[in-house]
Amino acid sequence: MRYTYPLLRPQREKLLDRIPDILLNHKSNAEERLFSLLQHVTLAGHWTAYHSLNLSEHEYKRWGEIDFLIVGPEGALALEVKGGRVRREDGIWTTTNRFDRTSHLTESPFDQAKSAMYALQKRLRDHHPLECIREKRLTWGWGVVFPDSEWSDDTPEHPPEIVADSGDMNPERLKAYLERLLDYWRRKERSQTTATRLDLDEFRKAIRPDIDTYPALSTRVGHANIGMQKLTDEQYDRLSIAEKNERIIISGGAGTGKTYLARTMAEREAAQGRSVLFVAFSPVLAAHLAKQISHRLINVHSICDLNNVDTAADVLLVDEGQDMLNLDAFETLSKSLVGGLEDGRWRWFMDTNNQVGISGAFDPDALDYLRSAGSVTELDLRQNVRNTEEIVQAVSRWTGADIGSSSRAGIGRKPRLIPVLSPTDRITSLSSLIEELLEEGAEAEQIGIVYPREFEFDRNEITDRRLRKRLSPLDVVTAQADLRGKILHGTSADFKGLERPIIICLGFDDPDMLQDPADLYVSTTRGNYGLYMLASESLVTRLVKLGA
């Protein structure tokens, strides 16, 4: 007798949520079509469609992926999407695109969907002990979608209930497929349980950071081999608020992810068809961002280069905005934005801790003027996503700045103070420290040397020719270069907005600079994990008293 389960309590049908809600980096037109269709599908209860879920712990793949994961009260369904004309002949799977190019698939789409589902289940069990998983309140299943092909291979191995083809590519047919797929797996598992709304919220928190990911502003400046970064809950919140408001001021200390969030906002604005102007004060930071951002609707410039911009943009993103808080900068920026600062759509990121005066010109009345431009929403960032807790605490004690609470506590080393007696001793200590770091396994491109604006650093003073050749100045050219094997060095002004895993601060000799700690603040907040300070004995003594 065919098993049937009791009817679930009727729930009002709602449109599926989609995460992300904007398709930023799709791999195929087939996925794009399905993503667009899903926004018109309604299901009973609260359902969410997650697109492109990364699986770093796949059983036999180094990096797996679920194209779409559909999750709601009755279950979680992993969908594998295969575009083009899909065929299986003598056990060999092929797909042919619209240009008539045929590719062999290394794995059956059905096996891909199944193995990816099991990989996600395992990761959730191992790393996210969710109650709905432990109590088996979610029914798990998988399916395959062929948006461009008709599918007729109805076999026990490939039951028709788990397949959607080109005939299902409209909202009503797709809705029917998802209901059919869910019914198939619930009957197969003889499931009578459902997940609560709280269960679904916890599930979303556990997996969302592996979906809403964006190319990182690499710690290896100019390095082509970039990784991925994940938005924090705080950044998700700010992103959501910003998308509903025309004019936003976002304040945060060094390391709170302002540049990364600004870049994410720019990508999302462009994905909606808006032209974006991304402006930084520093030509070095602008060059670095221009290298990292390649969207055709996003233009990156330093403010001194805006005279070369002919067309006003739909959206303005300003990074390191504290350097542009003056009326001259406002006038230049207004000309480059549709509607100007008073009526246009803009996002202004800034840090007023101790960075004012490093670059640009600051007019205290300018911030009041900016706040009065139309209806402005002000937000802040409190979570430090760059520096370890050890660096955060040291910077706070040395400069009095609040740079948020670290999300990297316990990962790094305690900052190290190295007293130097003379210019010669400084160079000797620097050479020895670099050699020590390299011997410990650090890569050259993970190290940065930062010094005050007025300090003159001459790499030719380093006697070791091999080490000297590793050093490269930070400028507009090197910010866009492939710097593998190179140690960047530059002033605090050059390094603004940038970072390295290991930072060596050099040339900090005057104890009086604690009265105006702008250079110290910027320099010491560039490092992710390691911070080394080569300073005069008198300054080291002062810093130790403040708490090293």
C-alpha positions as CSV (number, residue, x, y, z in Angstrom):
1,M,0.0,0.0,0.0
2,R,1.3,3.5,-0.9
3,Y,2.3,5.4,2.2
4,T,0.6,8.7,2.8
5,Y,1.2,11.2,5.5
6,P,-1.4,13.4,7.3
7,L,-2.2,16.7,5.7
8,L,-0.2,19.5,7.3
9,R,-2.0,22.4,8.8
10,P,-2.9,24.7,5.9
11,Q,-0.7,27.8,5.6
12,R,-1.1,30.9,3.6
13,E,0.9,30.9,0.4
14,K,3.8,33.4,0.1
15,L,6.4,34.3,-2.5
16,L,9.8,32.6,-1.9
17,D,12.5,34.8,-0.4
18,R,15.7,34.7,-2.3
19,I,19.2,34.9,-0.8
20,P,21.0,36.7,-2.2
21,D,18.1,38.8,-3.5
22,I,20.2,40.0,-6.4
23,L,22.1,37.7,-8.7
24,L,25.7,39.0,-8.7
25,N,27.9,36.3,-10.1
26,H,26.0,33.7,-12.0
27,K,27.8,30.9,-13.8
28,S,25.1,30.1,-16.4
29,N,22.1,31.5,-18.2
30,A,20.2,28.5,-16.9
31,E,20.8,29.5,-13.3
32,E,19.8,33.1,-14.1
33,R,16.5,32.0,-15.6
34,L,15.7,29.8,-12.6
35,F,16.7,32.6,-10.2
36,S,14.3,35.0,-12.0
37,L,11.5,32.5,-12.1
38,L,11.7,31.7,-8.3
39,Q,10.7,35.3,-7.4
40,H,7.3,34.6,-8.9
41,V,6.7,31.2,-7.1
42,T,4.4,30.9,-4.1
43,L,4.5,28.1,-1.6
44,A,2.5,27.5,1.7
45,G,4.5,28.8,4.6
46,H,7.8,30.6,4.8
47,W,10.2,29.3,2.1
48,T,13.6,30.6,1.1
49,A,15.6,29.9,-2.1
50,Y,19.4,30.0,-1.5
51,H,21.5,30.4,-4.6
52,S,25.1,29.0,-5.0
53,L,25.8,27.5,-1.6
54,N,29.6,26.8,-1.3
55,L,30.5,23.4,0.3
56,S,34.1,23.5,1.4
57,E,33.9,20.0,3.1
58,H,32.5,17.9,0.2
59,E,33.3,14.2,0.7
60,Y,35.3,13.8,-2.5
61,K,35.6,17.3,-4.0
62,R,37.9,20.0,-2.8
63,W,35.1,22.5,-3.3
64,G,31.5,21.6,-4.0
65,E,28.4,23.7,-4.6
66,I,24.6,23.5,-4.4
67,D,23.1,25.6,-7.2
68,F,19.9,26.2,-5.4
69,L,18.7,25.1,-1.9
70,I,15.0,25.5,-1.3
71,V,14.2,25.5,2.4
72,G,10.8,25.7,4.2
73,P,8.8,24.2,7.0
74,E,8.5,20.7,5.4
75,G,12.0,20.3,4.0
76,A,15.3,21.2,2.4
77,L,15.7,20.5,-1.3
78,A,19.1,20.7,-3.1
79,L,18.7,21.5,-6.8
80,E,21.4,20.9,-9.5
81,V,20.8,23.0,-12.6
82,K,22.2,21.9,-16.0
83,G,21.7,24.2,-18.9
84,G,22.0,23.5,-22.6
85,R,21.0,20.2,-24.3
86,V,21.8,17.5,-21.8
87,R,22.2,13.8,-22.9
88,R,23.3,10.5,-21.5
89,E,24.7,7.9,-23.9
90,D,26.4,4.7,-22.8
91,G,26.7,6.1,-19.3
92,I,28.4,9.3,-20.5
93,W,26.8,12.6,-19.7
94,T,27.2,15.6,-22.1
95,T,25.8,19.1,-22.4
96,T,25.7,21.2,-25.6
97,N,25.5,25.0,-25.3
98,R,23.8,27.4,-27.7
99,F,27.0,27.7,-29.8
100,D,26.8,23.9,-30.4
101,R,29.9,23.2,-28.2
102,T,29.6,19.9,-26.4
103,S,31.2,19.3,-23.0
104,H,31.5,16.0,-21.1
105,L,30.3,16.0,-17.5
106,T,32.6,14.3,-15.0
107,E,29.6,13.4,-12.9
108,S,25.9,12.7,-13.4
109,P,23.8,15.7,-12.5
110,F,21.8,13.4,-10.2
111,D,24.9,12.3,-8.4
112,Q,26.0,15.9,-8.1
113,A,22.8,16.9,-6.4
114,K,22.8,13.9,-4.1
115,S,26.4,14.2,-2.9
116,A,26.1,18.0,-2.4
117,M,23.0,17.5,-0.2
118,Y,24.8,14.9,1.9
119,A,27.9,17.2,2.2
120,L,25.7,20.0,3.5
121,Q,23.9,17.7,6.0
122,K,27.3,16.6,7.3
123,R,28.7,20.1,7.7
124,L,25.6,21.2,9.5
125,R,25.8,18.3,11.9
126,D,29.5,18.8,12.5
127,H,29.6,22.6,12.8
128,H,26.1,23.9,13.4
129,P,24.2,21.7,15.9
130,L,20.8,23.0,14.9
131,E,17.9,21.6,16.8
132,C,15.9,21.1,13.6
133,I,18.7,18.9,12.2
134,R,19.2,17.0,15.5
135,E,15.5,16.4,15.9
136,K,15.1,15.6,12.2
137,R,12.3,18.1,11.7
138,L,13.5,18.8,8.1
139,T,12.9,16.3,5.3
140,W,16.0,16.3,3.0
141,G,15.8,15.7,-0.7
142,W,17.4,16.6,-4.0
143,G,16.4,17.2,-7.6
144,V,17.7,18.1,-11.0
145,V,16.5,21.0,-13.3
146,F,17.2,21.0,-17.1
147,P,15.8,24.5,-18.1
148,D,16.8,24.0,-21.8
149,S,16.0,20.3,-22.4
150,E,13.1,18.0,-22.5
151,W,13.6,15.0,-20.2
152,S,12.1,11.6,-21.0
153,D,14.5,9.1,-19.2
154,D,12.0,7.9,-16.6
155,T,13.8,5.1,-14.8
156,P,14.0,4.0,-11.2
157,E,17.4,5.6,-11.1
158,H,16.0,8.9,-12.4
159,P,12.4,9.0,-11.2
160,P,10.3,11.7,-13.0
161,E,9.2,13.3,-9.6
162,I,12.7,14.7,-9.0
163,V,13.2,16.2,-12.5
164,A,12.1,19.5,-13.9
165,D,12.7,20.3,-17.6
166,S,12.1,23.1,-20.1
167,G,8.3,22.5,-19.9
168,D,8.4,23.4,-16.2
169,M,10.0,26.9,-16.8
170,N,7.1,29.1,-15.8
171,P,6.0,30.0,-12.3
172,E,3.0,27.6,-12.0
173,R,4.8,24.6,-13.4
174,L,7.8,25.3,-11.3
175,K,5.6,25.6,-8.2
176,A,4.1,22.2,-9.1
177,Y,7.5,20.7,-9.5
178,L,8.7,21.8,-6.1
179,E,5.5,20.5,-4.4
180,R,5.9,17.2,-6.3
181,L,9.6,17.0,-5.3
182,L,8.8,17.7,-1.7
183,D,5.9,15.2,-1.7
184,Y,8.2,12.5,-3.2
185,W,10.9,12.9,-0.5
186,R,8.4,13.2,2.4
187,R,6.7,10.0,1.3
188,K,10.0,8.2,0.8
189,E,11.2,9.3,4.3
190,R,7.7,8.8,5.8
191,S,8.1,12.2,7.4
192,Q,5.4,13.8,9.4
193,T,7.5,16.6,11.1
194,T,7.8,20.3,10.3
195,A,10.3,23.0,11.2
196,T,9.3,26.1,13.1
197,R,9.9,29.6,12.0
198,L,12.6,29.8,14.7
199,D,14.2,26.7,13.2
200,L,14.3,28.3,9.7
201,D,15.8,31.5,11.1
202,E,18.6,29.5,12.8
203,F,19.1,27.5,9.6
204,R,19.4,30.8,7.6
205,K,22.0,32.2,10.0
206,A,24.1,29.0,9.8
207,I,24.3,28.9,6.0
208,R,23.9,32.5,4.7
209,P,27.5,33.6,5.2
210,D,28.5,30.8,2.6
211,I,26.1,32.3,0.0
212,D,26.3,36.1,0.2
213,T,30.1,36.2,-0.5
214,Y,32.1,38.6,-2.5
215,P,35.6,38.8,-3.9
216,A,37.8,40.0,-1.1
217,L,39.8,43.2,-0.9
218,S,42.9,41.0,-0.8
219,T,45.4,41.3,2.0
220,R,47.9,40.7,-0.7
221,V,47.6,44.1,-2.5
222,G,47.7,43.6,-6.2
223,H,47.8,39.8,-5.9
224,A,45.5,38.1,-8.5
225,N,44.9,35.1,-6.3
226,I,42.1,36.6,-4.2
227,G,40.0,34.6,-1.7
228,M,36.4,35.2,-0.5
229,Q,35.1,37.2,2.4
230,K,31.9,36.8,4.3
231,L,29.6,39.6,5.5
232,T,29.0,39.8,9.2
233,D,25.4,40.0,10.7
234,E,26.1,43.7,11.3
235,Q,27.1,44.3,7.7
236,Y,24.0,42.4,6.5
237,D,21.9,44.7,8.6
238,R,23.6,47.9,7.3
239,L,23.3,46.6,3.7
240,S,19.6,46.0,4.1
241,I,19.0,49.5,5.6
242,A,21.1,51.2,2.9
243,E,19.2,49.6,0.1
244,K,16.0,51.2,1.4
245,N,17.5,54.7,1.8
246,E,18.8,57.2,-0.7
247,R,21.5,58.9,1.4
248,I,23.6,57.1,4.0
249,I,26.5,58.1,6.3
250,I,28.3,55.0,7.7
251,S,30.9,55.6,10.4
252,G,33.3,53.1,11.8
253,G,36.8,52.8,13.2
254,A,39.7,51.3,11.3
255,G,39.2,47.6,10.5
256,T,35.4,47.6,10.8
257,G,35.0,46.7,7.1
258,K,34.0,50.0,5.6
259,T,35.8,49.6,2.3
260,Y,34.6,46.0,1.9
261,L,31.0,46.9,2.7
262,A,31.3,49.9,0.3
263,R,32.5,47.6,-2.4
264,T,29.6,45.2,-1.7
265,M,27.1,48.0,-1.9
266,A,28.6,49.1,-5.2
267,E,28.3,45.6,-6.7
268,R,24.7,45.3,-5.6
269,E,23.8,48.8,-7.0
270,A,25.4,47.9,-10.3
271,A,23.6,44.5,-10.4
272,Q,20.3,46.5,-10.4
273,G,21.5,48.4,-13.5
274,R,22.6,51.6,-11.8
275,S,25.8,53.3,-12.8
276,V,28.1,53.7,-9.8
277,L,31.0,56.1,-9.1
278,F,33.3,54.9,-6.4
279,V,35.5,57.6,-5.0
280,A,38.5,57.5,-2.7
281,F,40.8,60.4,-1.7
282,S,44.0,58.4,-2.1
283,P,45.1,57.7,-5.7
284,V,46.8,54.5,-4.3
285,L,43.6,53.2,-2.8
286,A,41.6,54.1,-5.9
287,A,44.1,52.3,-8.1
288,H,43.9,49.2,-5.8
289,L,40.1,49.2,-5.9
290,A,40.0,49.8,-9.7
291,K,42.1,46.6,-10.0
292,Q,39.8,44.6,-7.8
293,I,36.4,45.9,-9.2
294,S,35.7,45.0,-12.8
295,H,32.0,45.6,-13.2
296,R,31.2,47.7,-16.4
297,L,28.8,49.9,-14.5
298,I,31.3,50.8,-11.7
299,N,33.9,53.4,-12.2
300,V,36.6,54.0,-9.5
301,H,38.5,57.3,-9.2
302,S,40.4,59.3,-6.7
303,I,38.8,62.7,-6.1
304,C,41.7,64.5,-7.8
305,D,40.8,62.5,-11.0
306,L,37.1,63.4,-11.1
307,N,37.7,66.1,-13.7
308,N,38.1,63.3,-16.2
309,V,34.6,62.0,-15.5
310,D,32.2,63.2,-18.1
311,T,28.9,61.5,-17.1
312,A,27.1,61.8,-13.8
313,A,26.6,58.5,-12.0
314,D,23.3,57.2,-10.6
315,V,25.0,56.3,-7.3
316,L,28.0,57.7,-5.5
317,L,30.1,55.6,-3.1
318,V,32.7,57.6,-1.0
319,D,35.4,55.7,0.9
320,E,37.7,57.3,3.5
321,G,35.1,60.1,3.4
322,Q,36.7,61.9,6.4
323,D,39.4,63.1,3.9
324,M,36.7,64.8,1.7
325,L,34.7,66.7,4.4
326,N,35.2,70.1,2.8
327,L,33.0,72.2,0.6
328,D,35.4,72.1,-2.4
329,A,35.2,68.3,-2.4
330,F,31.4,68.5,-2.0
331,E,31.1,70.7,-5.1
332,T,33.3,68.3,-7.2
333,L,31.3,65.2,-6.0
334,S,27.9,66.8,-6.6
335,K,28.8,67.5,-10.3
336,S,29.5,63.8,-10.7
337,L,26.2,62.5,-9.3
338,V,22.7,62.6,-10.7
339,G,20.8,64.9,-8.4
340,G,24.0,66.1,-6.6
341,L,24.6,65.5,-2.9
342,E,21.3,67.1,-2.0
343,D,18.9,64.9,-4.1
344,G,21.1,62.1,-5.4
345,R,21.7,58.5,-4.1
346,W,25.0,58.3,-2.2
347,R,26.8,56.3,0.5
348,W,29.4,58.1,2.6
349,F,31.9,55.9,4.6
350,M,34.2,57.6,7.1
351,D,36.3,57.2,10.2
352,T,36.7,60.3,12.4
353,N,38.7,58.6,15.1
354,N,42.2,59.8,14.5
355,Q,42.5,59.9,10.7
356,V,41.5,63.5,10.2
357,G,44.6,65.4,9.0
358,I,46.4,62.4,7.5
359,S,45.1,63.3,4.0
360,G,42.8,65.9,2.4
361,A,41.3,68.9,4.1
362,F,38.8,68.8,6.9
363,D,36.1,71.5,7.5
364,P,34.1,70.8,10.8
365,D,31.1,72.6,9.3
366,A,31.1,70.3,6.2
367,L,29.9,67.3,8.1
368,D,26.9,69.3,9.4
369,Y,26.2,70.4,5.8
370,L,26.3,66.8,4.6
371,R,24.0,65.6,7.3
372,S,21.5,68.3,6.3
373,A,21.5,67.2,2.6
374,G,17.9,65.8,2.1
375,S,16.9,62.9,4.3
376,V,20.2,61.3,5.5
377,T,20.3,58.0,7.5
378,E,23.4,57.6,9.8
379,L,24.7,54.1,10.7
380,D,27.8,52.8,12.4
381,L,30.0,49.7,12.3
382,R,31.1,48.3,15.6
383,Q,32.6,44.9,14.8
384,N,36.3,44.9,13.9
385,V,36.8,42.4,11.1
386,R,40.4,43.1,10.3
387,N,42.5,43.1,13.5
388,T,42.9,40.5,16.2
389,E,41.8,41.3,19.7
390,E,45.5,41.8,20.7
391,I,45.9,44.5,18.1
392,V,42.6,46.2,18.9
393,Q,43.4,46.5,22.6
394,A,47.0,47.8,21.9
395,V,45.7,50.5,19.5
396,S,43.0,51.5,21.9
397,R,45.5,52.0,24.7
398,W,48.1,53.7,22.6
399,T,45.8,56.1,20.7
400,G,42.6,56.3,22.7
401,A,40.6,55.3,19.6
402,D,37.6,52.9,19.6
403,I,38.0,50.6,16.7
404,G,35.2,48.2,17.7
405,S,35.3,44.7,19.1
406,S,37.4,42.1,17.3
407,S,35.9,39.1,15.6
408,R,39.3,37.5,15.4
409,A,40.1,37.2,19.0
410,G,42.8,34.6,19.9
411,I,44.1,34.3,16.4
412,G,47.1,36.7,16.4
413,R,50.1,37.5,18.5
414,K,50.6,40.1,21.1
415,P,52.0,43.3,19.4
416,R,55.8,43.4,19.8
417,L,57.7,46.6,20.7
418,I,61.4,46.7,19.5
419,P,63.4,49.7,20.8
420,V,66.0,51.1,18.3
421,L,69.0,53.2,19.4
422,S,70.0,54.8,16.1
423,P,69.2,54.9,12.4
424,T,71.8,52.2,11.8
425,D,70.3,50.1,14.6
426,R,66.8,50.6,13.0
427,I,67.9,49.2,9.7
428,T,69.7,46.2,11.4
429,S,66.7,45.5,13.5
430,L,64.4,45.7,10.5
431,S,66.5,43.3,8.4
432,S,66.7,40.8,11.3
433,L,62.9,41.0,11.9
434,I,62.1,40.3,8.3
435,E,64.5,37.4,8.2
436,E,62.9,36.0,11.3
437,L,59.4,36.3,9.9
438,L,60.3,34.6,6.7
439,E,62.1,31.8,8.5
440,E,58.9,31.3,10.6
441,G,57.0,30.7,7.3
442,A,55.5,34.1,6.5
443,E,55.4,34.9,2.8
444,A,57.0,38.2,1.7
445,E,53.8,39.5,0.2
446,Q,52.1,39.1,3.6
447,I,54.4,41.7,5.2
448,G,54.0,45.5,5.0
449,I,56.2,48.3,6.3
450,V,54.5,51.5,7.3
451,Y,56.1,54.7,8.5
452,P,55.0,58.3,9.3
453,R,54.3,60.8,6.5
454,E,57.4,62.8,7.2
455,F,59.7,59.8,7.6
456,E,62.1,59.1,4.7
457,F,62.8,55.5,4.2
458,D,65.6,54.4,1.9
459,R,65.7,50.7,1.1
460,N,69.2,51.1,-0.2
461,E,70.4,51.3,3.4
462,I,69.7,47.6,3.8
463,T,73.0,45.9,3.1
464,D,71.5,42.5,2.3
465,R,71.0,42.7,-1.5
466,R,68.6,39.7,-1.6
467,L,66.4,41.3,1.1
468,R,66.6,44.7,-0.5
469,K,65.3,43.4,-3.8
470,R,62.2,42.1,-2.0
471,L,61.1,45.6,-1.0
472,S,58.7,47.5,-3.2
473,P,57.3,51.0,-2.7
474,L,53.5,51.3,-2.4
475,D,52.3,53.7,-5.1
476,V,49.7,53.8,-7.9
477,V,51.6,51.4,-10.1
478,T,52.4,48.8,-7.5
479,A,48.9,48.9,-6.1
480,Q,47.8,47.2,-9.3
481,A,50.8,44.9,-9.8
482,D,51.3,41.3,-9.0
483,L,53.5,41.5,-5.9
484,R,54.1,37.9,-5.1
485,G,57.4,37.7,-3.3
486,K,57.5,41.5,-2.6
487,I,57.3,43.4,0.7
488,L,55.4,46.6,0.3
489,H,56.5,49.8,2.1
490,G,54.9,53.2,2.3
491,T,53.6,56.0,4.5
492,S,50.5,55.9,6.6
493,A,48.8,58.0,4.0
494,D,49.6,55.5,1.2
495,F,48.4,52.6,3.3
496,K,45.0,54.1,4.2
497,G,42.2,51.6,3.3
498,L,44.7,48.8,2.7
499,E,46.0,46.0,5.0
500,R,48.5,43.2,5.3
501,P,48.5,40.1,7.6
502,I,51.8,41.4,9.2
503,I,52.7,45.0,9.7
504,I,56.0,46.5,10.7
505,C,55.8,50.1,11.9
506,L,59.0,52.0,11.3
507,G,60.3,55.5,12.1
508,F,58.1,56.2,15.2
509,D,60.7,58.0,17.3
510,D,59.1,61.1,18.8
511,P,57.1,60.5,22.0
512,D,55.2,63.7,21.3
513,M,53.4,62.0,18.4
514,L,51.1,60.5,21.1
515,Q,49.6,63.9,21.4
516,D,48.6,63.7,17.7
517,P,48.4,60.0,17.0
518,A,47.0,60.1,13.5
519,D,50.1,58.4,11.9
520,L,50.3,55.9,14.7
521,Y,46.6,55.1,14.5
522,V,46.6,54.4,10.8
523,S,49.9,52.5,10.8
524,T,49.1,50.2,13.7
525,T,45.6,49.3,12.3
526,R,46.8,48.0,9.0
527,G,47.7,44.5,10.3
528,N,45.4,41.5,10.4
529,Y,47.4,39.2,12.7
530,G,50.9,40.5,13.5
531,L,52.1,44.0,14.6
532,Y,55.7,45.0,15.2
533,M,56.8,48.4,16.3
534,L,60.4,49.6,15.8
535,A,60.6,52.8,17.8
536,S,62.9,54.9,19.9
537,E,63.5,53.8,23.5
538,S,61.6,56.8,24.8
539,L,58.5,56.0,22.7
540,V,58.6,52.3,23.6
541,T,58.8,53.2,27.3
542,R,55.7,55.4,26.9
543,L,53.8,52.7,25.0
544,V,54.7,50.1,27.6
545,K,53.3,52.3,30.3
546,L,50.1,52.7,28.4
547,G,49.9,48.9,28.1
548,A,51.7,46.9,25.4
